[in-house]
Amino acid sequence: MERPRICLCLTGKTLAADMEILELYRNWIDMVELRVDYLEKDERLHIRKFPQMAGIPCILTIRRNIDGGQFVEGEASRTMLFARGLAFAEQDVRKNFAYVDFEEDYYVPSLQDAALAFGTRIIRSAHDMEGPIDDIPGRLAKMRITGFEIPKIACMPRTLADVTKMFRQAATLEPGQQILCAMGPLGQPTRILSDKLNSFLSFVSPPEAAKMKSIGHIDPIDLNKVYDFRSIDKNTEIFGIIGYPLESTDSPLIHNSGYRNHGMNATYIPIRAETVEEALEFAEVVGIKGLSVTVPHKEKILPHLAEQAPQVKDIGACNTILRTEAGWCGYNTDAEGVMIALKEFLGVENLSHLRVAIIGAGGAARGVAYAVRQLKGRACIFNRTVAKAKRIADHFGFKWATLGPESLHQLDRYSDIIIQTTSKGMGASLPATEENDPLYFYDFKGTEALYDIVYHPVVTPIMHRASLAGCIVANGYSMLQYQAYRQFKYFTGVDY
């Protein structure tokens, strides 16, 4: 079987602009989709010459607004454009459109006959921009009117369970005879694992194409360099990270680089899962061997584990699970990662004689508290929900306090090192505000060391504010790396 193709979606206003994008990504793709609905009206008159300009297989698509496209002029105008694109076929089929995309309710016999006569294969597509499509095999069968079409289903999942259902149904299909994709952030696994989905291709777009990115398109270079898409096959071992909303993570880059460096047939993907139950069902259907676990699932995963490593039992949180014959086995590599990162950041071997403020009381805070205790530091847990702070503090023998102006005195006492473990500041831009800075009420003196486990952006609002005061600061990327290296060993049995 041929591997799934990578199709670059071109949404420029002019053919020249589309060609510029094509040339930037030519080495990373196999074919292109010319989205005529994005072209300026005058440019649409010249679409017939585009296949020869492109020099690679092209899909002719004029997507209606109702199906997520930009075309609003009506079906008569659209039919004329399709005819213009297919007319005057060349004997050299490379100068013709290799494919044309007709929606499942769009039947114009003359266009269909012309496409078949000219060697242009018809993609018969169904789109649902609001929800999933049930009975995928049945729907695909209905779209194969002549037997020569490539049926396409693109739908918007509401939950990860909808994506899981697509993979389960796709397992019954013949490889490469249809196009399947789930749109939006939830559907990203369908873009990366097109081979597992038995899909003919995966659509990609450049980062600047904001609308395409919003429906789940991946940058073509990332698809190749981060996920090694062209090497994924039926024997590829699959790993991943589960979390919600999981808007940004560098874990795939770290893990996949390791697999590539060791010559392993494996890939690691992001999986946006609102519940642990959905994540584990997806892992079962897709055949995932191991998972990184992040916010908000580090504690919620515990009841689903057949075995727990001693660190997990002590910390009360798990960030790594590995499939075994007995079920999922849980580990915690956060603590090891933060211990190495803190020693490197501070240039010390332990935290004795230092007082540490731990901001937050989630699963990450538990790992940090464990690490601080192992490094012989004294700490106070600060959290808005006092009961959560007290629970962690009592377990590790630390102090606890509310996270607010009323605890400034206590924060001053435990400010040798401040470790920020909440998600506040993730993806945030400057300046620091009450919404993006968990210590907005605290004036840094310049003597504190601040370690923020957030690493997107590289400099978070609280880090920026602390550095202006003269503090030494660091983000959580080093922790991410060190805990990922340990996860890699659990997943593969090999040192990173």
matplotlib code that plots the C-alpha trace (Angstrom):
import matplotlib.pyplot as plt

x = [0.0, 1.1, 1.5, -1.0, -0.2, 0.4, -1.9, -1.1, -4.3, -3.7, -5.9, -4.1, -6.0, -4.0, -2.4, 0.9, 0.5, -0.4, 2.7, 4.9, 3.4, 3.8, 7.5, 8.1, 6.7, 7.3, 9.8, 7.4, 4.2, 3.0, 0.1, -1.9, -5.5, -6.3, -9.1, -10.6, -13.2, -10.4, -9.2, -10.1, -12.8, -10.4, -7.9, -10.6, -10.6, -7.1, -7.4, -7.1, -3.3, -2.6, -1.8, 1.0, 2.3, 2.3, 4.0, 2.5, -0.9, -3.7, -7.2, -9.7, -11.9, -14.5, -16.0, -19.4, -19.8, -22.2, -19.4, -16.9, -15.7, -15.8, -17.9, -21.2, -22.1, -24.5, -24.4, -24.6, -21.5, -19.7, -20.6, -19.2, -15.9, -15.7, -16.2, -13.5, -11.1, -11.7, -12.0, -9.4, -7.8, -4.2, -2.9, -0.2, -2.4, 0.1, -1.2, -4.7, -6.2, -5.6, -8.7, -11.8, -13.8, -17.6, -19.9, -22.1, -25.2, -23.6, -24.4, -23.8, -23.6, -21.6, -18.9, -18.8, -18.4, -15.8, -13.8, -13.9, -13.0, -10.1, -8.6, -9.5, -10.6, -13.6, -13.4, -17.0, -17.1, -19.4, -18.8, -20.4, -19.0, -21.2, -20.8, -19.7, -21.0, -22.4, -22.0, -18.9, -18.7, -22.3, -22.0, -18.8, -20.5, -23.4, -20.9, -19.3, -21.8, -19.7, -17.2, -14.4, -14.8, -12.7, -15.3, -14.3, -15.8, -14.7, -16.6, -16.3, -16.1, -17.7, -15.6, -12.6, -15.1, -16.3, -12.7, -12.4, -15.5, -14.0, -10.8, -12.9, -15.0, -12.0, -10.4, -13.0, -12.1, -9.8, -6.6, -6.3, -9.7, -11.2, -10.3, -11.2, -10.5, -11.9, -11.7, -10.6, -8.2, -9.9, -9.3, -5.5, -4.7, -6.6, -4.3, -1.1, -2.4, -3.9, -2.3, -4.1, -7.3, -6.8, -7.1, -5.8, -4.3, -3.9, -4.5, -1.9, -1.6, 1.0, 0.8, -0.4, -3.6, -5.5, -8.9, -7.3, -5.4, -8.6, -10.1, -7.1, -4.6, -1.0, 2.0, 3.5, 7.0, 5.8, 4.0, 7.2, 9.9, 8.0, 5.8, 7.8, 4.5, 6.0, 7.5, 4.3, 2.9, 0.9, 3.8, 4.5, 4.3, 2.1, 2.7, 1.2, 0.2, -3.3, -4.6, -7.2, -7.3, -3.7, -3.4, 0.4, 3.0, 6.6, 6.5, 6.0, 9.1, 11.2, 9.9, 9.8, 13.4, 14.4, 12.7, 14.3, 17.8, 17.5, 16.0, 12.7, 9.5, 7.4, 5.5, 4.2, 1.0, -1.0, -4.5, -6.9, -9.1, -11.7, -12.0, -9.6, -12.2, -12.3, -8.5, -8.1, -10.8, -9.0, -5.7, -7.3, -8.8, -5.7, -3.3, -1.3, 1.5, 2.3, 1.0, 2.2, -0.5, -0.9, -3.4, -6.1, -5.7, -2.6, -4.8, -7.9, -5.9, -5.1, -8.3, -7.7, -4.2, -3.6, -0.2, 1.4, 5.1, 6.1, 6.5, 3.0, 1.6, 3.7, 3.0, -0.6, -0.3, 0.8, 2.2, 3.2, 1.3, 2.6, 0.5, 1.3, -0.4, -2.0, -3.3, -2.0, 1.0, 1.6, 4.8, 5.7, 8.7, 7.7, 9.5, 12.8, 12.5, 12.1, 14.8, 17.4, 16.0, 16.1, 19.7, 20.8, 19.0, 20.2, 23.7, 23.1, 23.0, 20.1, 17.7, 18.7, 18.5, 16.2, 12.6, 10.4, 7.0, 5.0, 2.3, -0.7, -2.0, -2.6, -0.9, 2.2, 2.4, 2.4, 5.4, 7.2, 6.5, 7.9, 11.1, 11.5, 11.2, 13.8, 16.1, 15.7, 14.0, 11.3, 8.2, 4.8, 2.0, -0.1, -3.4, -6.8, -8.6, -7.0, -8.2, -6.1, -3.0, -3.4, -3.8, -0.5, 1.3, 0.2, 1.4, 4.8, 5.3, 5.1, 3.2, 0.2, -1.5, -4.1, -3.0, -3.8, -2.7, -3.7, -0.7, 2.0, 3.8, 4.0, 5.1, 7.9, 9.1, 9.2, 10.5, 14.0, 12.7, 9.2, 8.0, 4.9, 3.0, -0.4, -1.4, -1.7, 0.5, 0.3, 0.0, -0.3, 1.2, 2.5, 1.8, 1.3, -2.3, -4.5, -5.6, -2.2, 0.0, -0.8, 1.3, -0.1, -0.3, 3.3, 6.2, 9.4, 12.4, 15.0, 16.4, 14.0, 14.7, 11.6, 11.0, 7.8, 6.8, 5.0, 7.2, 4.9, 5.6, 9.3, 9.0, 5.7, 4.2, 5.3, 8.8, 9.0, 7.9, 10.3, 13.3, 12.6, 13.0, 16.4, 15.4, 16.9, 14.2, 13.7, 10.8, 9.8, 11.3, 14.2, 11.8, 9.8, 13.0, 14.2, 10.9, 10.4, 13.8, 12.7, 9.3, 11.2, 13.1, 9.8, 8.2, 11.1, 13.5, 16.3, 18.1, 17.1]
y = [0.0, 3.5, 5.8, 8.6, 11.7, 15.2, 17.8, 21.5, 23.6, 26.8, 29.8, 32.8, 35.6, 35.2, 32.3, 34.0, 34.1, 30.4, 29.5, 31.4, 29.2, 26.1, 26.8, 27.3, 23.9, 21.8, 19.5, 18.7, 17.8, 15.4, 17.4, 20.6, 21.7, 24.9, 26.6, 28.6, 30.0, 32.1, 33.6, 37.1, 37.0, 38.0, 35.4, 32.7, 33.1, 31.6, 28.5, 26.2, 26.9, 26.2, 22.4, 23.2, 26.0, 23.8, 20.8, 18.4, 16.7, 19.3, 19.1, 21.6, 22.8, 25.5, 25.2, 26.6, 28.8, 26.2, 23.7, 25.9, 27.6, 31.2, 30.8, 32.6, 33.5, 30.5, 27.1, 28.4, 30.5, 27.6, 25.2, 27.5, 27.8, 24.0, 23.8, 26.4, 24.4, 21.1, 22.4, 22.0, 18.9, 18.3, 14.9, 15.3, 14.6, 16.3, 19.6, 18.8, 18.8, 15.3, 15.6, 17.6, 17.9, 17.7, 17.7, 14.7, 16.7, 18.3, 16.3, 17.9, 14.9, 16.9, 17.9, 14.3, 12.9, 15.5, 14.6, 10.9, 11.4, 13.6, 11.3, 13.7, 11.6, 12.8, 13.4, 13.2, 15.1, 15.4, 18.1, 18.7, 21.9, 21.4, 17.8, 14.2, 12.0, 8.7, 5.4, 6.4, 3.2, 3.5, 7.1, 6.5, 3.6, 5.9, 8.5, 5.9, 6.5, 5.3, 3.3, 5.5, 8.3, 8.9, 9.7, 12.2, 12.9, 15.9, 16.6, 18.5, 16.3, 17.5, 15.2, 12.9, 10.0, 11.2, 10.9, 7.5, 6.3, 7.5, 5.4, 2.4, 2.6, 3.4, 0.1, -1.7, 0.2, -0.6, 1.5, 4.6, 4.5, 7.4, 10.7, 11.0, 13.8, 15.2, 19.0, 21.3, 20.7, 17.5, 16.0, 16.6, 12.8, 12.1, 14.5, 12.8, 9.2, 9.2, 5.8, 4.4, 6.0, 4.3, 7.8, 8.7, 12.0, 14.5, 18.2, 20.8, 24.5, 27.2, 28.8, 32.1, 30.4, 31.2, 29.7, 26.4, 26.2, 26.7, 23.6, 21.5, 21.8, 21.3, 23.1, 20.8, 21.1, 20.2, 17.2, 16.0, 17.2, 16.8, 13.8, 12.1, 11.6, 9.9, 7.1, 6.2, 2.9, 0.0, -1.1, 2.3, 2.3, 5.2, 7.3, 10.6, 13.2, 13.7, 16.9, 19.6, 22.1, 21.2, 24.3, 24.1, 21.4, 20.8, 17.1, 15.7, 17.5, 16.1, 12.5, 12.3, 13.6, 10.8, 8.1, 9.5, 9.6, 6.0, 4.8, 3.7, 3.3, 5.3, 8.6, 10.7, 12.8, 15.4, 14.2, 16.7, 14.8, 16.5, 13.3, 10.5, 8.0, 9.4, 9.4, 5.8, 4.6, 6.4, 4.8, 1.4, 1.8, 3.3, 1.0, 3.5, 2.0, 4.9, 8.3, 11.5, 12.9, 16.6, 19.1, 18.4, 14.6, 13.9, 13.0, 11.9, 9.1, 7.3, 5.2, 3.8, 2.4, -1.3, -0.5, 2.6, 3.3, 4.3, 8.0, 8.1, 6.8, 9.3, 12.3, 11.4, 12.4, 10.6, 12.1, 8.9, 5.7, 2.6, -0.2, -3.6, -7.0, -6.2, -2.8, 0.7, 1.2, 4.8, 6.7, 10.3, 11.8, 15.4, 15.2, 13.9, 16.5, 19.4, 18.2, 18.2, 21.5, 23.3, 22.2, 23.3, 26.6, 27.5, 25.9, 23.9, 20.2, 20.7, 23.3, 23.0, 26.3, 27.7, 28.5, 27.7, 29.1, 26.7, 28.4, 26.2, 22.9, 20.7, 17.6, 19.6, 21.2, 17.7, 16.7, 19.9, 19.4, 15.9, 17.3, 20.1, 17.6, 15.3, 18.2, 19.0, 22.3, 23.9, 25.1, 26.7, 25.8, 28.8, 28.2, 29.9, 26.8, 26.4, 22.8, 21.7, 23.6, 22.1, 18.6, 18.7, 20.6, 18.1, 15.2, 16.6, 18.3, 21.9, 25.0, 26.3, 29.6, 31.2, 32.7, 36.4, 39.7, 38.4, 36.0, 38.5, 38.1, 34.3, 34.8, 37.1, 34.4, 31.7, 33.7, 32.5, 30.4, 30.8, 27.9, 28.8, 25.6, 26.9, 27.3, 31.1, 32.8, 30.0, 31.6, 35.0, 38.2, 41.2, 43.2, 41.2, 41.4, 39.7, 37.3, 36.1, 36.6, 34.4, 36.7, 40.0, 41.3, 40.7, 43.2, 41.3, 42.6, 41.3, 38.7, 35.9, 33.1, 32.4, 29.2, 29.1, 25.6, 27.3, 27.5, 29.1, 32.0, 31.7, 34.7, 34.7, 37.8, 36.9, 36.1, 39.5, 41.3, 39.5, 40.0, 43.7, 43.7, 42.0, 38.4, 35.4, 33.6, 30.5, 28.9, 25.2, 24.0, 22.4, 20.5, 19.4, 18.1, 16.1, 14.6, 13.7, 12.0, 9.7, 9.1, 8.1, 5.4, 4.1, 4.0, 2.5, 0.9, 3.0, 6.1, 9.2]
z = [0.0, -0.8, 2.2, 2.6, 0.7, 2.1, 0.4, 0.8, 0.8, -1.1, 0.0, -1.6, -3.3, -6.5, -8.4, -8.0, -4.2, -4.3, -6.3, -3.7, -0.9, -3.1, -3.7, 0.0, 0.9, -2.3, -0.6, 2.2, 0.2, -2.5, -4.0, -3.6, -3.4, -5.3, -3.3, -6.1, -3.6, -2.0, -5.3, -6.4, -9.1, -11.9, -10.9, -11.1, -14.9, -15.1, -13.0, -16.0, -16.3, -12.6, -12.9, -15.4, -13.2, -10.1, -11.7, -9.1, -8.8, -8.1, -6.7, -8.1, -5.2, -5.1, -1.7, -0.8, 2.3, 3.8, 3.7, 5.3, 2.1, 0.7, -2.4, -2.2, -5.8, -6.4, -8.1, -11.7, -11.3, -9.5, -12.3, -14.9, -12.9, -12.6, -16.4, -17.0, -14.8, -16.6, -20.2, -23.0, -21.5, -22.5, -23.7, -21.1, -18.0, -15.8, -17.2, -16.1, -12.7, -11.3, -9.0, -8.7, -5.5, -5.9, -2.8, -2.3, -3.3, -6.3, -9.5, -12.9, -15.4, -18.0, -15.5, -14.2, -17.7, -18.6, -15.5, -16.2, -19.9, -19.1, -16.4, -13.6, -10.6, -8.6, -4.9, -3.6, -0.3, 2.7, 5.4, 8.7, 10.4, 13.5, 14.6, 13.8, 11.0, 12.0, 10.1, 8.2, 6.1, 5.0, 4.1, 2.1, 0.2, -0.8, -2.2, -4.6, -7.4, -10.3, -8.3, -9.3, -6.8, -3.7, -1.0, 1.6, 5.0, 7.1, 10.3, 13.5, 16.6, 19.8, 22.0, 21.7, 21.8, 18.3, 17.1, 18.6, 16.8, 13.5, 14.1, 15.1, 12.0, 9.7, 10.8, 8.6, 5.4, 2.6, 2.9, 0.7, -0.9, 1.0, 2.7, 6.4, 8.8, 12.0, 12.2, 14.9, 17.8, 18.9, 15.4, 15.3, 15.7, 12.5, 10.6, 11.9, 11.9, 8.4, 7.8, 10.8, 9.6, 6.1, 4.6, 1.1, 2.2, 5.0, 4.4, 5.6, 5.5, 6.2, 9.7, 8.2, 6.9, 10.1, 9.0, 7.9, 11.2, 13.1, 11.5, 12.4, 9.5, 10.6, 9.2, 6.5, 7.9, 11.4, 10.0, 8.5, 11.0, 14.3, 13.6, 10.8, 8.9, 5.9, 8.1, 9.9, 8.9, 10.3, 12.4, 14.0, 17.8, 19.0, 22.2, 23.1, 25.7, 27.1, 28.6, 28.3, 26.7, 25.7, 23.6, 23.3, 24.1, 23.1, 24.2, 20.7, 19.5, 22.3, 22.1, 18.4, 18.1, 20.4, 18.3, 15.2, 16.7, 17.8, 14.5, 16.1, 14.2, 16.7, 16.9, 19.7, 19.3, 21.2, 22.3, 23.6, 26.1, 28.4, 30.5, 31.4, 30.3, 26.8, 26.6, 27.7, 25.3, 22.4, 23.5, 23.4, 20.0, 18.4, 20.2, 22.1, 24.1, 26.6, 27.5, 29.1, 31.4, 32.0, 33.3, 34.5, 34.6, 36.8, 39.8, 37.9, 36.2, 39.5, 39.8, 36.3, 37.1, 37.6, 39.2, 40.7, 41.2, 44.7, 43.6, 42.4, 45.7, 47.7, 45.4, 44.8, 41.1, 37.9, 34.7, 32.8, 32.1, 30.3, 28.9, 30.5, 30.5, 33.8, 32.5, 32.8, 35.1, 36.4, 37.1, 38.0, 36.3, 37.2, 40.5, 38.9, 36.2, 38.6, 40.9, 38.1, 36.7, 40.1, 40.9, 37.5, 37.7, 41.2, 41.0, 44.2, 45.2, 47.7, 49.1, 52.7, 54.6, 51.8, 52.1, 49.0, 48.0, 45.9, 44.0, 43.2, 44.5, 41.5, 40.2, 39.2, 42.6, 44.2, 42.1, 43.0, 46.7, 46.5, 44.8, 47.4, 50.2, 48.5, 48.2, 51.9, 51.4, 53.6, 51.8, 52.0, 49.6, 48.5, 46.8, 46.4, 47.6, 51.1, 51.6, 48.6, 49.8, 53.3, 52.0, 50.1, 52.9, 55.6, 53.4, 52.9, 56.2, 54.8, 55.7, 53.8, 53.1, 50.9, 47.7, 48.0, 49.6, 53.0, 52.9, 52.0, 55.3, 54.8, 51.2, 52.3, 54.7, 52.0, 49.0, 48.7, 45.8, 44.3, 42.1, 40.0, 39.2, 37.9, 34.3, 34.7, 32.2, 29.7, 26.2, 27.8, 26.5, 28.5, 30.6, 33.8, 35.1, 37.7, 35.0, 33.8, 36.9, 40.0, 42.2, 40.8, 44.4, 45.3, 44.8, 44.0, 46.0, 43.5, 45.9, 44.9, 42.5, 40.3, 38.5, 36.4, 35.1, 32.2, 29.1, 26.5, 26.2, 26.9, 29.2, 31.1, 32.6, 36.1, 34.9, 33.1, 36.2, 38.5, 36.1, 36.0, 39.8, 39.5, 40.3, 38.5, 36.6, 34.5, 32.7, 32.9, 29.6, 31.4, 33.7, 30.6, 29.0, 32.0, 32.8, 29.2, 29.0, 31.9, 30.2, 27.0, 29.1, 30.4, 27.0, 25.0, 27.6, 26.1, 27.5, 25.6]

ax = plt.figure().add_subplot(projection="3d")
ax.plot(x, y, z, "-o")
ax.set_aspect("equal")
plt.show()
